[in-house]
Amino acid sequence: MHNLLKTVLGAAILAAAYSGTFGLPFGDAGMTAEELAGTFSAAGSGRPGPAGAGGPRAMAGSASVSLIPVVSASYQEVLTAIGTSRAGDSVAVTSEAAGQIVEATLVANAFVEQGDVLLRFASELEEIELRVAQVELESAQRTLDRYRSLASSGSGAVADTTVQEAETAMMLAETGVAMARYALDQLSVVAPISGRIGLSDARVGDRLAAGDPVVTIDDASRIVLSFNLPERAVDLLEVGREVQATTPALDGRSFSAVITAFGSRIDETTRTVTVEAEIDNSDGQLWPGMSFSVRLSNESAPLPQVPWTALNWTSEGAQVWAVRDGIATSVPVEVRMRQDDMAWIVGDLTIDDQVVLDGSTRIEEGAPIASESNDPSGEGRQPLIGAAESTSPAADRKALARVAS
């Protein structure tokens, strides 16, 4: 008698638990005996229900299988890099001769034109040597004129060889003047390009040796960016392609740069390629040496696009469940890009296919799926419903009966 009471009590507890979880088996008066039989068959046989799952879990609301059409779309691939900048033209001015500075116009950040004198060395000796060379040239010129005059008179007082020697002396004197003038010019340091000069330590009274640095000059009307991109960017690189650059020095502003050059090989250590791009800086807002964040954008060719939740992962990679003629088919895919909750994939899919959005973990290969569209007009991207979404256990049992295994 005691054992009988325990058995009855246990059965009552199990019945209460079952009723609380799944509802009363006969709680829906509109459910036919055939539907009820199909429900228990799907739940108890272990065969897949509407989403390929057997057992009591297939009767819960999560058994709904949503389908969504595959669409073809492109995506924006964005590669970013950190780069440094330099002036489009830049030169480090050095002294061509040794000497003591007697004049200097080296005002930092001042703009100079090509040919402007930056500083002068003491030049008394070189000026004297130039005057001597000029006097020798004048003497040689007078001598040559006299010999030519005598030779043209026909008197025979001057031989032809004498005239030739005077002509040679004249050319040597001209060379002497040129050399003396060159030595004097080397005592003036001039700007080789137009631009802004930097800081200089050279002061009046200082002595410089040949080759000593004087100052730097930057022509920053063009700014050149140098940055590295990963090797997968090789197919995107071409001279003239536009990139976007921003700098923390001018927050909130974006600058267009044009690729002007890139390396011919991939760095073996970093697996990157060096790229150079130019920015028009005619307004002078950008300075050489600024750091930049560079963005290279590329629009891909159209690819199948599905929600990220439609992907399933196996030991062999990603796959989706495609529904073709009401039958579930697993399709291996390769993920090319993910942005937010969307994925662009490559696989045996067309835009006429529909893929399972929800409930894909409970589907088996070849499982029949009955579906109906929530968007009769066909407009928009409303998902297709493989089994009516339920709000009660009784409705779940109807859904299981409609999507029979």
C-alpha positions in Angstrom: 0.0 0.0 0.0 2.9 2.4 0.8 4.6 1.7 -2.5 1.3 2.3 -4.3 0.9 5.7 -2.7 4.5 6.6 -3.7 3.9 5.6 -7.3 0.7 7.7 -7.5 2.4 10.7 -5.9 5.3 10.5 -8.3 3.0 10.2 -11.3 1.1 13.3 -10.1 4.3 15.3 -9.7 5.5 14.3 -13.2 2.1 15.2 -14.7 2.1 18.6 -13.0 5.6 19.3 -14.2 4.7 18.3 -17.8 1.6 20.4 -17.7 3.4 23.5 -16.4 6.1 23.2 -19.0 4.2 22.2 -22.2 0.5 22.8 -21.3 -2.3 20.3 -21.2 -2.1 17.8 -24.0 -5.8 18.4 -24.9 -5.9 22.1 -24.0 -6.7 23.2 -27.5 -10.1 22.3 -28.7 -9.3 23.2 -32.2 -6.5 20.6 -32.5 -7.5 17.4 -34.3 -6.5 13.9 -33.3 -4.3 13.6 -36.4 -2.5 16.8 -35.4 -2.1 15.6 -31.9 -0.8 12.3 -33.1 1.7 14.1 -35.3 2.8 16.2 -32.4 3.6 13.3 -30.2 5.1 11.4 -33.0 7.6 14.3 -33.7 8.3 14.7 -30.0 8.7 11.1 -29.1 10.2 9.4 -32.1 13.4 11.4 -32.1 12.9 12.4 -35.7 13.3 16.1 -36.6 10.3 18.3 -36.0 9.9 21.6 -37.8 13.5 22.6 -37.2 15.0 19.1 -37.1 14.9 18.6 -33.4 13.1 15.8 -31.5 12.1 15.5 -27.9 10.2 18.0 -25.7 12.4 21.0 -26.8 10.9 20.9 -30.2 7.5 21.8 -28.8 8.7 25.1 -27.2 8.4 28.5 -29.0 12.0 28.4 -30.2 11.0 25.6 -32.6 10.0 28.3 -35.1 12.2 28.3 -38.2 12.5 31.7 -39.9 13.7 31.9 -43.5 15.2 35.0 -45.2 16.0 35.5 -48.9 19.6 35.8 -50.0 20.4 39.2 -51.5 23.4 40.3 -53.5 25.2 43.4 -52.3 28.6 45.0 -52.2 30.5 46.1 -49.1 33.0 48.8 -48.2 36.3 47.3 -47.3 38.4 49.8 -45.3 42.1 49.5 -44.6 43.6 51.9 -42.0 47.2 52.8 -41.2 49.2 55.3 -39.2 51.5 57.5 -41.3 54.0 60.3 -41.0 54.3 63.4 -43.2 57.0 65.4 -44.8 57.2 68.4 -47.0 56.8 67.9 -50.8 60.2 69.5 -51.3 62.8 69.8 -48.5 66.5 70.5 -48.5 69.2 70.8 -45.8 71.4 73.7 -46.8 75.1 73.3 -46.1 78.1 75.6 -46.5 80.1 75.1 -49.7 83.2 76.9 -48.4 84.9 77.7 -45.1 84.7 81.2 -43.6 83.5 83.5 -40.9 79.9 84.7 -41.1 79.6 88.5 -41.5 75.9 88.6 -42.5 72.9 86.3 -41.8 69.2 86.5 -42.5 68.1 83.2 -40.9 64.7 84.1 -39.4 63.0 80.8 -38.3 59.7 80.0 -40.2 60.3 82.9 -42.6 59.5 82.4 -46.3 62.3 82.7 -48.7 62.4 82.6 -52.5 64.8 80.5 -54.5 68.1 82.4 -54.8 67.7 84.6 -51.7 70.9 85.1 -49.8 70.8 83.4 -46.4 74.3 84.3 -45.1 77.6 85.7 -46.3 81.2 84.9 -45.3 84.1 87.4 -45.1 85.2 87.9 -48.7 88.0 90.5 -48.8 90.7 88.1 -50.2 88.4 86.6 -52.8 87.4 90.1 -54.0 91.1 91.0 -54.4 91.7 87.8 -56.4 88.8 88.6 -58.6 90.1 92.1 -59.3 93.6 90.7 -60.2 92.0 88.1 -62.5 90.0 90.9 -64.2 93.2 93.0 -64.7 95.0 90.1 -66.3 92.0 89.5 -68.6 92.1 93.2 -69.7 95.8 92.9 -70.4 95.4 89.8 -72.3 92.6 91.4 -74.4 94.8 94.4 -75.3 97.7 92.2 -76.3 95.5 90.1 -78.5 93.9 93.1 -80.1 97.4 94.6 -81.0 98.7 91.3 -82.5 95.6 90.9 -84.6 95.9 94.5 -85.8 99.5 94.0 -86.9 98.7 90.6 -88.5 95.9 92.2 -90.5 98.2 95.0 -91.8 100.2 92.5 -93.8 103.6 93.9 -92.6 104.7 90.4 -91.4 105.8 91.9 -88.1 103.7 89.4 -86.2 103.7 85.7 -86.9 100.6 83.6 -86.9 101.9 81.6 -83.9 102.2 84.8 -81.9 98.6 85.6 -82.5 97.6 82.1 -81.5 99.6 82.4 -78.2 97.8 85.6 -77.4 94.5 84.0 -78.0 95.4 81.2 -75.6 96.5 83.7 -73.0 93.2 85.5 -73.4 91.2 82.3 -72.8 93.3 81.5 -69.7 92.6 85.0 -68.4 88.9 84.5 -68.9 89.1 81.2 -67.0 90.9 82.9 -64.2 88.2 85.5 -63.9 85.5 82.8 -63.8 87.3 80.8 -61.1 87.8 84.0 -59.0 84.1 84.9 -59.3 83.1 81.3 -58.4 85.2 81.4 -55.3 83.6 84.7 -54.3 80.1 83.3 -54.9 80.7 80.4 -52.6 81.0 82.8 -49.8 77.3 83.6 -50.1 74.9 80.8 -49.1 71.6 81.1 -51.1 68.3 79.3 -50.9 68.2 76.5 -53.4 64.4 76.3 -53.3 61.5 78.4 -52.2 59.9 77.6 -48.8 60.1 78.2 -45.1 63.3 78.0 -43.2 63.8 76.2 -40.0 65.8 76.9 -36.9 69.5 77.5 -37.3 72.5 77.8 -35.0 74.5 79.9 -37.4 75.2 83.4 -36.1 77.2 86.4 -37.3 80.8 85.9 -36.2 80.6 82.1 -36.3 83.2 80.2 -38.4 81.9 77.3 -40.5 83.8 74.6 -42.3 82.9 73.4 -45.8 80.0 71.0 -45.5 78.7 72.3 -42.2 74.9 72.5 -41.9 73.3 75.9 -42.1 69.5 75.6 -42.1 66.6 73.5 -43.5 64.1 74.8 -46.1 60.7 73.1 -46.5 58.3 73.7 -49.4 55.1 72.4 -47.7 52.7 73.4 -50.5 52.4 69.7 -50.9 52.5 67.3 -48.0 53.7 63.7 -48.6 52.3 61.0 -46.4 54.2 57.7 -45.9 52.4 54.7 -44.4 52.3 50.9 -44.5 49.4 48.8 -45.6 49.0 45.0 -45.2 49.9 42.8 -48.2 46.2 42.1 -48.9 46.0 45.7 -50.1 48.3 45.0 -53.1 45.4 44.6 -55.5 44.0 48.0 -54.4 47.1 50.0 -54.9 47.4 52.3 -58.0 48.9 55.7 -58.6 46.1 58.3 -58.5 43.9 56.4 -56.1 42.4 58.6 -53.4 42.7 58.0 -49.7 41.4 59.9 -46.7 43.7 61.2 -43.9 43.0 62.8 -40.6 45.5 64.2 -38.0 45.0 64.8 -34.3 46.5 68.3 -34.7 43.3 69.3 -36.6 40.6 67.3 -35.0 37.4 66.9 -37.0 38.9 67.6 -40.4 39.5 65.1 -43.1 41.9 65.6 -46.0 42.0 63.9 -49.4 45.3 62.4 -50.5 46.3 60.9 -53.8 48.7 57.9 -54.0 51.8 58.9 -55.8 54.1 55.9 -55.3 54.3 52.5 -53.5 57.0 49.9 -52.9 57.8 47.1 -55.2 58.0 44.4 -52.6 56.5 43.2 -49.3 58.5 43.6 -46.2 59.4 40.1 -45.0 59.1 41.0 -41.3 56.0 43.2 -41.1 54.2 41.7 -44.2 53.4 45.3 -45.3 54.0 47.5 -48.3 55.1 51.2 -48.1 52.8 53.7 -49.7 53.2 57.4 -50.4 50.3 59.9 -51.0 50.2 63.6 -51.5 47.9 66.2 -50.0 47.4 69.7 -51.5 48.5 72.1 -48.7 48.4 75.4 -50.6 46.6 76.9 -47.5 49.6 75.9 -45.3 47.5 74.4 -42.5 49.5 71.1 -42.5 53.0 71.0 -41.2 55.7 68.5 -42.1 56.1 65.8 -39.4 52.5 65.6 -38.4 51.1 62.1 -37.8 48.1 61.0 -39.8 45.5 58.2 -39.7 45.0 57.0 -43.3 41.9 55.2 -44.6 41.8 53.3 -47.9 38.3 52.3 -48.9 37.2 49.9 -51.6 33.8 48.8 -52.8 33.7 45.1 -53.4 31.9 43.2 -56.2 28.4 42.1 -55.3 28.4 39.0 -53.1 25.6 37.0 -51.3 24.7 38.8 -48.1 23.0 37.1 -45.1 22.5 38.0 -41.4 25.4 36.8 -39.3 23.0 34.6 -37.2 22.3 32.6 -40.4 25.8 31.1 -40.2 26.6 27.8 -38.6 30.1 26.7 -37.7 31.4 23.2 -38.0 34.8 21.6 -37.9 35.1 22.2 -41.6 34.2 25.9 -41.4 31.1 28.0 -41.9 27.8 26.9 -43.5 24.2 28.0 -44.0 21.0 26.0 -44.3 19.4 26.8 -47.7 15.8 25.8 -48.3 15.2 24.6 -51.8 11.9 23.2 -52.9 11.0 22.9 -49.2 14.0 20.8 -48.3 16.9 21.9 -46.0 20.3 21.7 -47.6 23.6 22.6 -45.9 25.8 24.9 -48.1 29.5 25.4 -47.1 30.5 29.1 -47.4 33.5 31.3 -47.0 33.0 34.6 -45.0 34.6 37.5 -46.9 33.4 40.4 -44.7 31.4 41.1 -41.6 29.9 44.4 -40.8 27.7 44.8 -37.7 25.2 41.9 -38.0 25.6 41.2 -41.7 28.0 38.8 -43.5 29.1 38.7 -47.1 29.8 35.1 -48.1 31.0 33.0 -51.1 29.3 29.7 -51.7 26.9 27.7 -53.8 24.0 30.3 -53.3 21.9 32.4 -55.6 19.6 35.3 -54.9 16.7 32.9 -55.4 17.7 30.9 -52.4 16.3 31.2 -48.9 18.4 30.5 -45.9 17.4 29.6 -42.3 17.7 32.6 -40.0 16.6 31.1 -36.7 16.4 27.6 -35.4 19.2 26.3 -37.7 20.9 24.3 -34.9 17.9 21.9 -34.9 17.9 21.2 -38.7 19.1 18.0 -40.3 20.2 17.5 -44.0 17.1 16.8 -46.1 14.6 17.9 -43.5 11.3 19.1 -45.1 10.5 22.7 -44.4 7.0 24.2 -45.0 7.1 28.0 -45.1 5.0 31.0 -45.7 6.0 34.6 -46.3 5.3 37.5 -43.9 5.7 39.9 -46.8 3.1 39.1 -49.5 4.1 42.1 -51.6 7.7 40.8 -51.8 9.0 44.2 -50.8 11.6 44.7 -48.1 13.6 42.1 -46.3 10.9 40.6 -44.0 11.9 37.0 -43.0 9.9 34.1 -44.2 8.4 31.9 -41.5 9.0 28.2 -41.7 6.5 27.5 -38.9 4.0 30.0 -37.4 5.5 31.7 -34.4 3.6 30.6 -31.3 2.6 32.2 -28.1 1.2 29.1 -26.3 2.2 25.5 -26.0 -0.9 24.5 -27.9 0.1 26.6 -30.9 3.6 25.1 -30.7 2.1 21.6 -31.1 0.2 22.9 -34.2 3.4 24.2 -35.6 5.2 20.9 -35.0 2.3 19.1 -36.7 2.5 21.3 -39.8 6.2 21.0 -40.3 6.2 17.2 -40.2 9.5 15.2 -40.3 
